[in-house]
């Protein structure tokens, strides 16, 4: 009800009361209340983002495959000499979220798929806890697409060699938000040397995209004390994602067994 409608109704009640009583009621002798419009609650509307994504799925998938092929033939840095497979990324071509890690480990190098070892299994559980998965509404990639020997940190020149591939993926996928897992991913994307302890737990932006960093799942496997703050990060990420893209979890829930 609008303020004007409320005022009209108030005057109607005042007139009717005076006519019934034959004299002004004390209820209506006080100054007239100041009325405001009621908040109008609109029904949920179909997401423009979802509609656009659905229209461009074939083109996006084809463009992603071209990036995959370029990565497969890449010799820009020394990592190409020791890899078994390149690990470009995995997920859906219309992701609500892009998850970015550090680089492939031994299991990933062997399979060509990111996050398939113990840390990957934990990552899948972490994502599922906030209604995300690589099969329904996420795309998972890494800073570098080839395994650094001995699982060492990627060297600056190695990260730089892969940067164009990651930038192309982000630009093509247009995620609603980015979740960086681990120090290496967060530092490379934000161009900083600040530690993950200070980078995590707050939203910032990466090229205009809402961005949040948390601990790498392998760190949680080494130190269980980090699981609580990581869960707080995930809850914050979920809350922000719900505001950015309220129906982000629809594909995840639709894929779950009834």
N, C-alpha and C positions, 0 to 999 in steps of 0.2 A: 504494500500500500504506500502511495506517495504521501508527502507532507501535505499537499493540497487536499487529497482525499480524506486524510485524518482530520484536517481542520473543518472541512464541510460536515463530517460525521459528528464532530464535537459540537458544532453550532446546532445541528439537528437535535442532538440529545438535550442541549441547553434549552432550546425552544420548547421541546416536548415536556421537559420537566417543569418549566414555568407554567405551561398551559395546564398541566395536571394539578399542580399545587395551588396555582392562583397567585403565587408570589415567588420571587427569586430564591432559589435554594442556596444554602451556604456553600454547597459543593461547587457551585458555578460563580460565586462572587469573588473568588481568588483570581489573580492574574491568569490569563489563558496560557496553557502550557505551550512550549515551543516544540513543534513536531518535526521529525525528520523522515526521510525516505527509508523504507525497509531495505536491507541488503538483498539483492536479487540473486538467487542461486540458479545458475544455468546448468542444464544437464551436460555431461561430458560430451565434447565434440570430437569427431574423428581427427586424428593427428595429421597435420599437413606434412610433417616429417615422414610419417609412415606411408602416406599416399605417394609422396615424391619418390621415396625409396623403392616402393613396389613397382613404379613405372620404369625405373632405371636399373633394375636388377640384372637383366641380361647384359647390358653394356658394362656395368660395374664388374660383373664376374669375368667377362672377356678381358677387360683391362687389367684385372688382378692377375689373370693367367699370363698376360704379356710381361708383367713385372716378375712373376715367378720364373719365366724363361730367361729373362735378363740376369736374374740372380744366379741361376744355374750355370750360366756361362761366364760369371764374373771372375776376373783375375786381377782386381784392383789392389789387393794387398797380399801379404804373405800367407794369410790363413787359407788361401785356395790350395796351397801346396800340401797341407796336412789333413784337409777335410775328407770325410767319406761321402757326405751329402751336404748340400746346402739346406738351410732350414728357413724358408721364406716367411712362413706364418700359416695359421689355420683359423677358420671361423666362417661366419656368414658374411655375405657381401653388403648387408645393410645393418651393421652392428649398432646397438645403442652405446656400447662401450668398446674401446680398444684397450687391451691390456698389453703393456710393454715391459719386457724383462731385459735381462742383461745379454745373454747369448746361449747358444746350445751347449749342453753337456754331452757326455758319452752316449747316453741313451738317445738323445735327440740327433746327434751326429749319425748314429747308426740307422735311425728310422726316417730322418728328414722331417720330423714333426716336432714342434716346440712343446716343452713341458709334458713329457711322457714318463719321466722317472718318478721317484718318490716325491720330489718337490712339485712335480706337475700334478700328481694325484692329490696332494694337499691343496694346490692352487684350485683345482676343480671343486674341492669341497668348500673352500673359502668363497668362491664365486657363487656356488649353489646356495650358500647361506643367505645371499642377498638376491636370489632369483636371477642369476646370470649363468650362462654356460657357453662354451665354444660352439655348440651345435645349434643354438637358438638365437642368441642376441649379442654375442661377443666376437671379436677378432683378436687373436693373440699373436704377437710378433716380438722380436728382440732388437736390441741396438745393433748387434752384429748377426749376420746370417750364417756364419761358419764358426765352428768350435775353436776357441783359443786353446792351444795345447795345455794339458794339465788343468783345464778349467780356470786358468788365470784370468785376471781382468783384461778386457780388450785394451790394446794400446790406443792412444789418441788417433794415430794414423789409420788404425783398423776401424774404429768407430766412424771416422770421417769418410772412409771409403764406402761405408754402408749407408751413410746419412741420406743420400739422395733416394735410395730405395725406400727407406722408412718414411721419408717426407712424401714420396709419391703414394705410398699406401695410406697414410693419414689423409692426404688431400683427396684421394679417391673415395675412401670409406666414409669420411665426414661423420665420425662418431659424435654422439652427444656429449660424451665425457671420456677422459683418458685416466686410466689407473696405472700408475707406474709402480712396479714391484721391485724394490731393492735400490741400493745406493747408486749403482752404476747407471741404471736406467734414469733415475731422477736427476743425477748430476749431469748426464749427457744432454737430456732434453731441456733442462733449465739453465744449462751453461754455468754451472756453479761448482764450487768445491766444498760447499757446506755438507755436513754429514746427514745421513738419513734420519737420525734422531731429531734433528731440527727441521728437516724438510717435511716429515710425515705429519699427518693429522690436521691438515688445513688445506683448503682449496686455494689454488692459484690458477693461472692460465698458461696455456701453451698455444701460441698463435691464435688466440681468441677462443680456444676450446677449454672448458673447465677441466682442471687437472688436479689430481690428488695422488700423493705418494704414500706407500706403506712398506713394511718390511718384506723382503723376499721370502717365499715359503721355505727355502733352504735354511734361512736364518732361524725360522721358527722350529725347524727340525733339530737344529743345534742348541737352541736356547728356548725352552718352553715359557720362560718368563716374558717373552715377547708376544705370546699369543693373545694376552689380554689387550695390550695397546693396539695390536693388529685388528682385533675384533672391533675396537672402538673406531678405528679408521674405516673399517668396512661399513659400520652403521652410519657414520657421517657421510660416506660416499653414497650409500643407498638413499639417505635423506635428500642429498643434493640432486641425485638422479631423479627422484620422484618429482621434484619441482621442475626440473628441466624437461622431463619426458615421462609424464605420469603413467603411460601404458607400456613402459619399457619391458615390464615383466610378463606381458601377455604371451609372447611366444614361448617363454620358459614354462609357464603354467600350463599352456595348451599341450606341451610335449610330455608332461608328466603323466604317468599311468593313473587312471581314475580308480 
